[in-house]
Amino acid sequence: MEVPRRPTLHIALEIDGMTTVHCVRAVFQALAGVDGIRRADVALGRAEIECDRDVPDARIQAALDVVGYRLTTRRTARRVLPMHDAP
């Protein structure tokens, strides 16, 4: 029996203080440790994340605090519903 997947939540983040490739790597590793985040695409000053549920800003900021960056903007981009194969 197949377990139904939850919709994927896409969230765009703007992050202050990122200036180098090291910053990108540090933010990626910080976001990878947040429960609920399945994927992160990080570039200077921003990140696009995919979550299996809504992740509170406070949890994202707590992860960023550890590496020294600040979440400035969060925008929920869209939800993607899983498709089921027809029998």
Secondary structure, 3 states (H helix, E strand, C coil): CCCCCCCEEEEEEEEECCCCHHHHHHHHHHHHCCCCEEEEEEECCEEEEEECCCCCHHHHHHHHHHHCCEEEEEEEEEEECCCCCCC
